[in-house]
Amino acid sequence: QVQLAESGGGSVHAGGSLKLSCVVSGLPFADYCLGWFRQVPGMERELGAIAGIDDDSITYADSVKGRFTISRDDAKNTLYLQMNSLTPEDTAMYYCAAEPSNGLGCPEEPAGVDYWGQGTQVTVAS
C-alpha cells in the first residue's frame, strides 16, 4: 500500500521559515518524481516544486523560486521542502505528490499525479 505522510506544517509570522517532510512507503522511491503542491480553499491545487530522479530535474513555481528548496533523500525515502521568507500568500494546505518517472519530465499539474498525501497546513500571519 502506497503511503505519503507529510509533517512539518504550522503557523509562522511573515518572514519566517518552515521545513516540510514527506515519508514515502510502498513504492520504489528512487524511480518516482516527487513534489509539493499546495491548495487554498476554493482554489485549484497548484505546483510548488517537483523533483525528478536526476539532480538537475527540479521545477519550481515562479511564486516560490528563490525562497523554497525541494530536496529528496532516497536512502530515507523522504522528500523535503525548505520554505524561507514566507508570506501570507504562502498560506495553504501543502500536499506531497508522487508520480512514476517516465524520462519525459515530471508532472506540473495535479492531474498528472498518481499518489497524494493527506496534506499539512501552513499558515503565515502578517
LOMARKOL-530862 format. One record per atom (N, C-alpha, C): residue number from 1; residue in one letter; atom name; x negated, y negated, z. Coordinates in pm, 1 decimal. Each point is the difference from the previous one (the first is absolute). Layout:
N
+-----+------+------+----------+----------+----------+
! seq ! type ! atom !        X !        Y !        Z !
+-----+------+------+----------+----------+----------+
! NUM !    A !   CA !        X !        Y !        Z !
...
+-----+------+------+----------+----------+----------+
//
This chain:
126
+-----+------+------+----------+----------+----------+
! seq ! type ! atom !        X !        Y !        Z !
+-----+------+------+----------+----------+----------+
!   1 !    Q !    N !    -84.8 !    118.5 !      0.0 !
!   1 !    Q !   CA !     84.8 !   -118.5 !      0.0 !
!   1 !    Q !    C !    -88.7 !   -124.1 !      0.0 !
!   2 !    V !    N !     28.7 !    -91.0 !    -91.8 !
!   2 !    V !   CA !    -77.6 !   -122.0 !     -9.8 !
!   2 !    V !    C !     45.8 !    -99.2 !    106.3 !
!   3 !    Q !    N !    -96.2 !    -56.1 !     70.8 !
!   3 !    Q !   CA !     30.8 !   -102.4 !     99.7 !
!   3 !    Q !    C !    -98.2 !   -114.9 !    -12.5 !
!   4 !    L !    N !     53.2 !   -120.9 !      5.3 !
!   4 !    L !   CA !    -79.1 !   -122.2 !      2.4 !
!   4 !    L !    C !     42.5 !    -75.6 !    125.7 !
!   5 !    A !    N !    -92.2 !    -17.4 !     93.0 !
!   5 !    A !   CA !     33.5 !    -59.9 !    129.7 !
!   5 !    A !    C !    -75.6 !   -130.2 !     19.0 !
!   6 !    E !    N !     74.2 !   -110.6 !     -7.0 !
!   6 !    E !   CA !    -61.3 !   -131.5 !     15.5 !
!   6 !    E !    C !     -6.0 !    -40.4 !    147.1 !
!   7 !    S !    N !    -98.1 !    -84.8 !     30.1 !
!   7 !    S !   CA !    -10.7 !    -60.5 !    132.1 !
!   7 !    S !    C !    -75.6 !   -130.9 !    -13.7 !
!   8 !    G !    N !      3.5 !    -80.5 !    105.4 !
!   8 !    G !   CA !    -79.2 !   -122.1 !      2.3 !
!   8 !    G !    C !     77.4 !   -128.4 !    -20.8 !
!   9 !    G !    N !    129.2 !     11.8 !    -30.3 !
!   9 !    G !   CA !     77.9 !   -121.4 !    -16.2 !
!   9 !    G !    C !     20.5 !    -70.3 !    133.1 !
!  10 !    G !    N !     54.2 !   -121.9 !     -5.6 !
!  10 !    G !   CA !     25.8 !    -74.8 !    122.0 !
!  10 !    G !    C !     30.4 !   -144.0 !    -31.3 !
!  11 !    S !    N !     -4.9 !    -81.4 !    103.7 !
!  11 !    S !   CA !     28.4 !   -142.4 !    -13.1 !
!  11 !    S !    C !   -126.2 !    -80.6 !     28.3 !
!  12 !    V !    N !    -29.6 !    -94.3 !    -88.0 !
!  12 !    V !   CA !   -116.1 !    -87.1 !     17.2 !
!  12 !    V !    C !     39.5 !   -141.8 !    -39.2 !
!  13 !    H !    N !    -83.4 !    -94.4 !     37.2 !
!  13 !    H !   CA !     18.6 !   -137.5 !    -45.2 !
!  13 !    H !    C !    -71.2 !    -20.5 !   -133.2 !
!  14 !    A !    N !     42.8 !   -101.0 !    -71.1 !
!  14 !    A !   CA !    -63.0 !    -33.5 !   -127.6 !
!  14 !    A !    C !   -150.2 !    -17.2 !     19.5 !
!  15 !    G !    N !    -74.9 !     54.0 !    -95.0 !
!  15 !    G !   CA !   -144.7 !     -3.5 !      8.8 !
!  15 !    G !    C !    -60.3 !    123.0 !     64.9 !
!  16 !    G !    N !     84.0 !     82.1 !     58.6 !
!  16 !    G !   CA !    -46.7 !    119.2 !     68.3 !
!  16 !    G !    C !    -26.7 !    115.8 !    -94.8 !
!  17 !    S !    N !    -38.8 !    112.7 !     58.4 !
!  17 !    S !   CA !    -35.1 !    118.9 !    -76.8 !
!  17 !    S !    C !     67.6 !    123.3 !     57.5 !
!  18 !    L !    N !     23.0 !     95.3 !    -87.1 !
!  18 !    L !   CA !     47.1 !    132.5 !     39.2 !
!  18 !    L !    C !    -65.4 !    102.5 !    -91.0 !
!  19 !    K !    N !    -12.9 !    122.1 !     51.0 !
!  19 !    K !   CA !    -49.3 !    109.6 !    -83.6 !
!  19 !    K !    C !     99.9 !    113.7 !      5.7 !
!  20 !    L !    N !     53.4 !     33.9 !   -115.6 !
!  20 !    L !   CA !     93.4 !    109.8 !    -12.6 !
!  20 !    L !    C !    -74.0 !    128.4 !    -33.4 !
!  21 !    S !    N !     50.9 !    111.0 !     49.6 !
!  21 !    S !   CA !    -54.3 !    131.6 !    -31.8 !
!  21 !    S !    C !    112.4 !     90.8 !    -48.7 !
!  22 !    C !    N !    -34.7 !     93.9 !    -85.2 !
!  22 !    C !   CA !     95.7 !     98.2 !    -49.4 !
!  22 !    C !    C !    -69.5 !    135.9 !     -5.5 !
!  23 !    V !    N !     42.6 !     90.4 !     84.4 !
!  23 !    V !   CA !    -54.4 !    135.5 !     -0.9 !
!  23 !    V !    C !     87.5 !     86.0 !    -90.4 !
!  24 !    V !    N !    -63.8 !     65.9 !    -95.4 !
!  24 !    V !   CA !     71.3 !     77.1 !   -101.4 !
!  24 !    V !    C !    -25.5 !    148.4 !     19.5 !
!  25 !    S !    N !    104.1 !     80.1 !     -8.9 !
!  25 !    S !   CA !    -15.7 !    144.6 !      9.5 !
!  25 !    S !    C !     90.4 !     67.7 !   -103.5 !
!  26 !    G !    N !    -36.2 !    123.5 !    -36.2 !
!  26 !    G !   CA !     83.0 !     77.6 !    -89.9 !
!  26 !    G !    C !    -27.1 !    -18.7 !   -147.2 !
!  27 !    L !    N !   -103.7 !    -76.0 !    -35.3 !
!  27 !    L !   CA !    -36.7 !    -15.5 !   -141.1 !
!  27 !    L !    C !   -150.9 !    -18.6 !     -8.8 !
!  28 !    P !    N !    -57.9 !     25.1 !   -119.7 !
!  28 !    P !   CA !   -145.1 !    -15.8 !    -16.8 !
!  28 !    P !    C !    -36.1 !   -147.6 !     -7.4 !
!  29 !    F !    N !    -30.4 !    -56.9 !    114.8 !
!  29 !    F !   CA !    -19.3 !   -143.9 !     16.7 !
!  29 !    F !    C !    -92.0 !    -58.3 !   -106.9 !
!  30 !    A !    N !   -112.2 !     64.9 !    -25.0 !
!  30 !    A !   CA !   -101.3 !    -55.2 !    -90.2 !
!  30 !    A !    C !     47.5 !     -6.6 !   -144.7 !
!  31 !    D !    N !    108.9 !     67.9 !    -33.3 !
!  31 !    D !   CA !     50.0 !      3.2 !   -137.7 !
!  31 !    D !    C !    114.9 !    -97.2 !    -23.4 !
!  32 !    Y !    N !     29.7 !    -83.9 !     98.3 !
!  32 !    Y !   CA !    117.2 !    -86.8 !     -5.9 !
!  32 !    Y !    C !    -37.3 !   -147.6 !     -1.3 !
!  33 !    C !    N !     78.1 !    -77.6 !    -77.0 !
!  33 !    C !   CA !      4.2 !   -144.0 !     18.0 !
!  33 !    C !    C !     72.9 !    -26.5 !    132.0 !
!  34 !    L !    N !    -54.7 !    -92.2 !     78.9 !
!  34 !    L !   CA !     59.5 !    -32.1 !    129.6 !
!  34 !    L !    C !     11.9 !   -150.8 !     13.8 !
!  35 !    G !    N !    113.5 !    -45.0 !     47.2 !
!  35 !    G !   CA !     17.8 !   -143.5 !      4.7 !
!  35 !    G !    C !     93.4 !    -46.8 !    110.1 !
!  36 !    W !    N !     10.2 !   -130.9 !      7.0 !
!  36 !    W !   CA !     89.4 !    -67.0 !     94.2 !
!  36 !    W !    C !     95.4 !    -89.2 !    -79.4 !
!  37 !    F !    N !    127.5 !     22.2 !     22.9 !
!  37 !    F !   CA !    103.9 !    -86.2 !    -53.6 !
!  37 !    F !    C !     68.8 !    -68.0 !    117.9 !
!  38 !    R !    N !     69.7 !   -110.1 !    -27.1 !
!  38 !    R !   CA !     71.0 !    -67.8 !    106.9 !
!  38 !    R !    C !    136.9 !    -45.0 !    -46.9 !
!  39 !    Q !    N !     89.0 !    -14.6 !     95.5 !
!  39 !    Q !   CA !    137.8 !    -34.9 !    -34.2 !
!  39 !    Q !    C !     62.8 !    -85.6 !    108.3 !
!  40 !    V !    N !     63.5 !   -106.6 !    -45.6 !
!  40 !    V !   CA !     79.1 !    -87.9 !     86.0 !
!  40 !    V !    C !    146.9 !     34.1 !    -23.0 !
!  41 !    P !    N !     82.2 !     -0.2 !    103.7 !
!  41 !    P !   CA !    141.9 !     32.7 !    -19.5 !
!  41 !    P !    C !     63.2 !    -83.6 !   -110.3 !
!  42 !    G !    N !     71.1 !     68.1 !    -89.7 !
!  42 !    G !   CA !     66.7 !    -67.9 !   -109.4 !
!  42 !    G !    C !    -86.9 !    -25.0 !   -121.0 !
!  43 !    M !    N !   -127.3 !     39.2 !      8.9 !
!  43 !    M !   CA !    -92.3 !    -21.4 !   -110.3 !
!  43 !    M !    C !    -51.1 !    134.6 !    -50.4 !
!  44 !    E !    N !    -57.8 !     -2.8 !   -121.7 !
!  44 !    E !   CA !    -59.1 !    121.4 !    -55.9 !
!  44 !    E !    C !   -128.2 !     37.0 !     75.9 !
!  45 !    R !    N !    -25.9 !    130.4 !      7.3 !
!  45 !    R !   CA !   -127.6 !     44.4 !     54.5 !
!  45 !    R !    C !   -108.9 !    -38.7 !    -99.7 !
!  46 !    E !    N !   -111.6 !    -51.0 !     49.2 !
!  46 !    E !   CA !   -105.2 !    -48.2 !    -88.5 !
!  46 !    E !    C !   -136.5 !     52.4 !     41.7 !
!  47 !    L !    N !    -88.9 !      3.1 !    -97.4 !
!  47 !    L !   CA !   -135.9 !     47.3 !     25.5 !
!  47 !    L !    C !    -76.0 !    -97.3 !     88.0 !
!  48 !    G !    N !    -74.4 !     54.8 !     97.1 !
!  48 !    G !   CA !    -98.1 !    -78.3 !     72.3 !
!  48 !    G !    C !   -136.8 !     30.9 !    -58.0 !
!  49 !    A !    N !    -37.5 !    128.5 !      8.1 !
!  49 !    A !   CA !   -127.8 !     44.6 !    -53.6 !
!  49 !    A !    C !      5.9 !    150.6 !    -22.6 !
!  50 !    I !    N !    -77.1 !     46.3 !    -99.1 !
!  50 !    I !   CA !     -3.6 !    143.8 !    -25.2 !
!  50 !    I !    C !   -139.9 !     39.5 !    -42.5 !
!  51 !    A !    N !    -44.2 !    116.8 !     46.4 !
!  51 !    A !   CA !   -135.6 !     48.1 !    -26.4 !
!  51 !    A !    C !      4.8 !    135.1 !    -69.4 !
!  52 !    G !    N !    -70.7 !      9.8 !   -110.6 !
!  52 !    G !   CA !    -10.7 !    126.3 !    -70.3 !
!  52 !    G !    C !   -108.9 !     87.0 !     59.2 !
!  53 !    I !    N !    -35.0 !    105.3 !    -71.7 !
!  53 !    I !   CA !    -96.5 !     95.8 !     53.1 !
!  53 !    I !    C !   -143.7 !    -46.7 !    -20.8 !
!  54 !    D !    N !    -18.4 !   -104.6 !    -80.9 !
!  54 !    D !   CA !   -132.9 !    -55.8 !    -21.1 !
!  54 !    D !    C !    -14.4 !   -129.1 !     79.3 !
!  55 !    D !    N !   -121.5 !    -31.8 !     41.0 !
!  55 !    D !   CA !    -21.9 !   -118.7 !     81.8 !
!  55 !    D !    C !     38.1 !   -129.0 !    -71.7 !
!  56 !    D !    N !     -3.9 !      0.4 !   -132.6 !
!  56 !    D !   CA !     27.0 !   -123.8 !    -72.2 !
!  56 !    D !    C !    143.4 !    -10.3 !    -49.7 !
!  57 !    S !    N !     85.0 !     91.6 !     39.3 !
!  57 !    S !   CA !    137.4 !     -1.9 !    -49.5 !
!  57 !    S !    C !     93.8 !    -49.5 !    108.5 !
!  58 !    I !    N !    -16.0 !   -126.2 !     36.8 !
!  58 !    I !   CA !     83.8 !    -61.8 !    102.2 !
!  58 !    I !    C !     72.5 !   -118.9 !    -61.7 !
!  59 !    T !    N !    126.9 !    -12.0 !     30.3 !
!  59 !    T !   CA !     82.4 !   -110.9 !    -47.8 !
!  59 !    T !    C !     66.3 !    -68.3 !    118.5 !
!  60 !    Y !    N !     -7.4 !   -131.4 !      0.1 !
!  60 !    Y !   CA !     66.4 !    -79.6 !    101.8 !
!  60 !    Y !    C !    105.9 !    -88.5 !    -65.4 !
!  61 !    A !    N !    109.8 !    -20.9 !     71.0 !
!  61 !    A !   CA !     94.9 !   -101.9 !    -42.5 !
!  61 !    A !    C !    -67.1 !   -135.9 !     12.9 !
!  62 !    D !    N !     34.3 !    -92.5 !    -89.0 !
!  62 !    D !   CA !    -60.0 !   -133.2 !      5.3 !
!  62 !    D !    C !     21.9 !    -66.2 !    136.0 !
!  63 !    S !    N !    111.6 !     28.6 !     62.0 !
!  63 !    S !   CA !     34.6 !    -65.5 !    126.2 !
!  63 !    S !    C !    -89.0 !     41.7 !    116.3 !
!  64 !    V !    N !    -72.9 !    111.0 !    -14.9 !
!  64 !    V !   CA !    -83.3 !     47.5 !    111.3 !
!  64 !    V !    C !   -148.3 !      1.9 !    -33.4 !
!  65 !    K !    N !    -35.3 !    -29.1 !   -124.0 !
!  65 !    K !   CA !   -140.7 !      3.0 !    -40.5 !
!  65 !    K !    C !    -82.7 !    -93.2 !     86.0 !
!  66 !    G !    N !   -115.8 !     48.9 !     42.5 !
!  66 !    G !   CA !    -89.5 !    -80.3 !     81.1 !
!  66 !    G !    C !     32.4 !      2.4 !    148.4 !
!  67 !    R !    N !    116.3 !     54.9 !     35.0 !
!  67 !    R !   CA !     39.5 !      5.9 !    141.4 !
!  67 !    R !    C !     15.0 !    143.7 !     50.2 !
!  68 !    F !    N !     46.5 !     88.0 !    -87.1 !
!  68 !    F !   CA !     23.5 !    140.0 !     36.6 !
!  68 !    F !    C !   -107.8 !     87.8 !    -62.8 !
!  69 !    T !    N !    -38.4 !    105.5 !     71.6 !
!  69 !    T !   CA !    -94.4 !     97.5 !    -52.3 !
!  69 !    T !    C !     54.1 !    140.0 !     22.4 !
!  70 !    I !    N !     14.6 !     74.4 !   -108.9 !
!  70 !    I !   CA !     44.9 !    138.6 !      9.2 !
!  70 !    I !    C !   -121.9 !     91.0 !     -2.5 !
!  71 !    S !    N !      5.2 !    106.5 !     79.0 !
!  71 !    S !   CA !   -109.3 !     96.6 !     -0.8 !
!  71 !    S !    C !     57.2 !    137.9 !     33.8 !
!  72 !    R !    N !    -72.8 !    100.4 !    -38.8 !
!  72 !    R !   CA !     44.1 !    137.1 !     24.6 !
!  72 !    R !    C !   -115.9 !     81.9 !     52.5 !
!  73 !    D !    N !     27.5 !     86.6 !     94.8 !
!  73 !    D !   CA !    -98.7 !     91.5 !     54.1 !
!  73 !    D !    C !     46.7 !    140.6 !    -35.4 !
!  74 !    D !    N !    -55.7 !     54.5 !   -106.6 !
!  74 !    D !   CA !     44.8 !    130.3 !    -46.8 !
!  74 !    D !    C !    -31.5 !    110.3 !    101.3 !
!  75 !    A !    N !   -102.6 !    -17.5 !     81.3 !
!  75 !    A !   CA !    -34.7 !    101.1 !    100.2 !
!  75 !    A !    C !    103.9 !      5.2 !    111.8 !
!  76 !    K !    N !     66.3 !   -113.0 !     24.7 !
!  76 !    K !   CA !     99.8 !     -5.8 !    107.5 !
!  76 !    K !    C !    142.6 !     -2.2 !    -52.7 !
!  77 !    N !    N !     14.3 !      8.8 !   -134.2 !
!  77 !    N !   CA !    134.7 !     -7.3 !    -60.3 !
!  77 !    N !    C !     75.9 !   -123.7 !     47.6 !
!  78 !    T !    N !    -69.9 !   -110.9 !      6.1 !
!  78 !    T !   CA !     58.3 !   -122.4 !     54.1 !
!  78 !    T !    C !    -22.5 !   -117.3 !    -94.4 !
!  79 !    L !    N !    106.2 !    -77.5 !    -17.3 !
!  79 !    L !   CA !     -2.0 !   -122.6 !    -79.4 !
!  79 !    L !    C !     11.7 !   -118.3 !     95.9 !
!  80 !    Y !    N !    -70.7 !   -107.7 !    -31.5 !
!  80 !    Y !   CA !      1.6 !   -118.3 !     85.6 !
!  80 !    Y !    C !     37.5 !   -124.2 !    -80.7 !
!  81 !    L !    N !     49.9 !    -99.9 !     71.9 !
!  81 !    L !   CA !     19.3 !   -132.0 !    -58.2 !
!  81 !    L !    C !    -39.6 !   -102.4 !    105.2 !
!  82 !    Q !    N !   -113.3 !    -65.0 !    -22.8 !
!  82 !    Q !   CA !    -43.4 !   -109.2 !     86.6 !
!  82 !    Q !    C !     62.9 !   -128.5 !    -51.2 !
!  83 !    M !    N !     75.8 !    -66.3 !     85.5 !
!  83 !    M !   CA !     71.4 !   -120.6 !    -39.1 !
!  83 !    M !    C !    -51.3 !   -117.7 !     82.7 !
!  84 !    N !    N !    -58.6 !    -96.7 !    -68.1 !
!  84 !    N !   CA !    -53.5 !   -118.8 !     65.8 !
!  84 !    N !    C !     75.4 !   -124.3 !    -47.6 !
!  85 !    S !    N !    -16.5 !   -107.2 !     73.6 !
!  85 !    S !   CA !     62.4 !   -128.4 !    -35.0 !
!  85 !    S !    C !    148.5 !     17.3 !    -30.8 !
!  86 !    L !    N !     67.4 !     68.7 !     87.4 !
!  86 !    L !   CA !    141.5 !     29.3 !    -22.4 !
!  86 !    L !    C !     84.5 !   -126.6 !      4.5 !
!  87 !    T !    N !    102.5 !     -3.0 !    -82.6 !
!  87 !    T !   CA !     94.9 !   -111.5 !     -4.2 !
!  87 !    T !    C !    141.1 !     54.4 !     23.1 !
!  88 !    P !    N !     94.7 !    -87.4 !     34.3 !
!  88 !    P !   CA !    137.9 !     47.4 !     18.1 !
!  88 !    P !    C !     55.3 !     70.5 !   -124.2 !
!  89 !    E !    N !    -50.7 !    -35.0 !   -117.6 !
!  89 !    E !   CA !     45.2 !     64.3 !   -122.7 !
!  89 !    E !    C !    -43.5 !    146.4 !     -9.7 !
!  90 !    D !    N !    -91.1 !     41.8 !     85.7 !
!  90 !    D !   CA !    -41.1 !    140.6 !      3.4 !
!  90 !    D !    C !     92.7 !     84.9 !     86.1 !
!  91 !    T !    N !     94.1 !    -62.2 !     68.1 !
!  91 !    T !   CA !     94.7 !     73.7 !     82.4 !
!  91 !    T !    C !     81.7 !     95.0 !    -86.3 !
!  92 !    A !    N !     -3.9 !    128.6 !     33.3 !
!  92 !    A !   CA !     68.2 !    101.9 !    -80.0 !
!  92 !    A !    C !    -16.9 !    135.4 !     66.5 !
!  93 !    M !    N !     73.4 !     98.5 !    -50.6 !
!  93 !    M !   CA !    -26.8 !    138.5 !     33.4 !
!  93 !    M !    C !   -104.9 !     49.1 !    -99.7 !
!  94 !    Y !    N !   -105.0 !     60.3 !     51.2 !
!  94 !    Y !   CA !   -108.1 !     48.4 !    -84.5 !
!  94 !    Y !    C !      7.5 !    152.1 !     -9.5 !
!  95 !    Y !    N !     -1.9 !     49.0 !   -123.3 !
!  95 !    Y !   CA !     14.7 !    142.3 !    -26.9 !
!  95 !    Y !    C !   -126.3 !     56.7 !    -64.0 !
!  96 !    C !    N !    -43.6 !    112.9 !     50.4 !
!  96 !    C !   CA !   -107.0 !     76.8 !    -61.1 !
!  96 !    C !    C !     59.0 !     81.6 !   -115.3 !
!  97 !    A !    N !    -75.9 !     10.4 !   -110.6 !
!  97 !    A !   CA !     50.7 !     67.6 !   -119.3 !
!  97 !    A !    C !   -106.1 !     91.3 !    -58.0 !
!  98 !    A !    N !     44.2 !    110.6 !    -60.4 !
!  98 !    A !   CA !    -93.1 !     95.6 !    -61.6 !
!  98 !    A !    C !     55.2 !     48.2 !   -132.8 !
!  99 !    E !    N !    -88.7 !      7.4 !    -98.5 !
!  99 !    E !   CA !     37.0 !     43.9 !   -134.1 !
!  99 !    E !    C !   -117.6 !     77.1 !    -59.5 !
! 100 !    P !    N !     20.9 !    116.8 !    -61.7 !
! 100 !    P !   CA !   -113.0 !     73.3 !    -57.7 !
! 100 !    P !    C !    -73.1 !    -85.2 !   -102.8 !
! 101 !    S !    N !   -131.3 !      0.8 !      5.4 !
! 101 !    S !   CA !    -79.8 !    -72.0 !    -97.9 !
! 101 !    S !    C !      0.8 !     75.6 !   -131.9 !
! 102 !    N !    N !     28.0 !    -70.5 !   -110.4 !
! 102 !    N !   CA !      5.0 !     64.9 !   -130.7 !
! 102 !    N !    C !   -107.2 !    -54.2 !    -94.0 !
! 103 !    G !    N !    -90.8 !    -80.8 !     51.6 !
! 103 !    G !   CA !   -107.0 !    -54.2 !    -82.7 !
! 103 !    G !    C !     40.7 !   -118.8 !    -83.1 !
! 104 !    L !    N !    126.2 !    -42.2 !     10.6 !
! 104 !    L !   CA !     50.6 !   -111.4 !    -80.3 !
! 104 !    L !    C !     27.9 !   -123.1 !     84.4 !
! 105 !    G !    N !    -44.5 !      0.7 !    123.4 !
! 105 !    G !   CA !     25.7 !   -113.1 !     88.2 !
! 105 !    G !    C !    106.2 !     33.6 !    101.9 !
! 106 !    C !    N !      2.6 !    -80.0 !    105.7 !
! 106 !    C !   CA !     93.6 !     25.2 !    110.0 !
! 106 !    C !    C !    126.5 !    -83.6 !    -18.8 !
! 107 !    P !    N !    112.3 !     49.9 !     50.2 !
! 107 !    P !   CA !    125.6 !    -73.5 !    -16.7 !
! 107 !    P !    C !      0.0 !   -130.7 !     77.9 !
! 108 !    E !    N !     51.8 !   -104.2 !    -61.7 !
! 108 !    E !   CA !     12.7 !   -128.3 !     67.0 !
! 108 !    E !    C !    146.2 !    -34.3 !     26.0 !
! 109 !    E !    N !     88.4 !     89.3 !    -38.8 !
! 109 !    E !   CA !    143.0 !    -17.1 !     24.2 !
! 109 !    E !    C !     50.2 !    113.4 !     88.3 !
! 110 !    P !    N !     95.2 !    -28.8 !     88.5 !
! 110 !    P !   CA !     50.4 !    104.4 !     90.8 !
! 110 !    P !    C !     54.6 !    122.2 !    -73.1 !
! 111 !    A !    N !     55.5 !    -19.7 !   -119.1 !
! 111 !    A !   CA !     59.4 !    112.2 !    -72.3 !
! 111 !    A !    C !   -103.4 !    105.2 !    -38.1 !
! 112 !    G !    N !   -126.6 !    -38.9 !     -0.8 !
! 112 !    G !   CA !   -104.6 !     93.9 !    -39.3 !
! 112 !    G !    C !    -57.3 !     80.7 !    114.9 !
! 113 !    V !    N !     53.9 !    -16.7 !    118.4 !
! 113 !    V !   CA !    -54.0 !     63.7 !    120.3 !
! 113 !    V !    C !     81.2 !    123.4 !     36.1 !
! 114 !    D !    N !    -71.2 !    108.6 !     30.7 !
! 114 !    D !   CA !     67.0 !    124.7 !     37.5 !
! 114 !    D !    C !     30.6 !      8.6 !    149.5 !
! 115 !    Y !    N !    -92.8 !    -46.7 !     83.5 !
! 115 !    Y !   CA !     14.3 !     20.6 !    144.0 !
! 115 !    Y !    C !    -12.8 !   -132.0 !     75.4 !
! 116 !    W !    N !     83.8 !    -13.9 !    103.5 !
! 116 !    W !   CA !      2.3 !   -120.4 !     82.4 !
! 116 !    W !    C !     -7.2 !     33.9 !    148.2 !
! 117 !    G !    N !    -61.7 !    -89.4 !     77.4 !
! 117 !    G !   CA !      9.4 !      8.4 !    143.1 !
! 117 !    G !    C !    126.9 !    -68.0 !     48.0 !
! 118 !    Q !    N !     19.4 !     -0.7 !    131.3 !
! 118 !    Q !   CA !    120.0 !    -59.2 !     59.7 !
! 118 !    Q !    C !    -11.2 !   -151.3 !     14.1 !
! 119 !    G !    N !   -120.9 !    -51.3 !     -5.9 !
! 119 !    G !   CA !    -20.4 !   -144.4 !      9.0 !
! 119 !    G !    C !    -41.6 !    -45.5 !    138.2 !
! 120 !    T !    N !    -71.9 !   -111.4 !      3.0 !
! 120 !    T !   CA !    -39.1 !    -64.1 !    124.3 !
! 120 !    T !    C !     23.6 !   -150.2 !    -17.2 !
! 121 !    Q !    N !     62.2 !    -62.2 !     98.6 !
! 121 !    Q !   CA !     40.0 !   -139.3 !    -10.5 !
! 121 !    Q !    C !   -116.0 !    -93.2 !     33.9 !
! 122 !    V !    N !    -17.9 !    -99.8 !    -83.8 !
! 122 !    V !   CA !    -96.1 !   -107.8 !     24.6 !
! 122 !    V !    C !     78.2 !   -130.7 !      6.8 !
! 123 !    T !    N !    -16.2 !    -71.0 !    108.6 !
! 123 !    T !   CA !     68.2 !   -127.6 !     18.5 !
! 123 !    T !    C !   -103.9 !   -106.9 !     31.9 !
! 124 !    V !    N !      1.0 !   -107.3 !    -79.2 !
! 124 !    V !   CA !    -95.6 !   -109.3 !     18.4 !
! 124 !    V !    C !     77.3 !   -125.9 !     35.7 !
! 125 !    A !    N !    -27.5 !    -51.7 !    117.1 !
! 125 !    A !   CA !     67.8 !   -120.8 !     46.1 !
! 125 !    A !    C !    -81.8 !   -123.1 !    -38.2 !
! 126 !    S !    N !     70.4 !   -107.3 !    -30.6 !
! 126 !    S !   CA !    -69.4 !   -123.6 !    -39.1 !
! 126 !    S !    C !    -50.4 !    -75.4 !    121.5 !
+-----+------+------+----------+----------+----------+
//
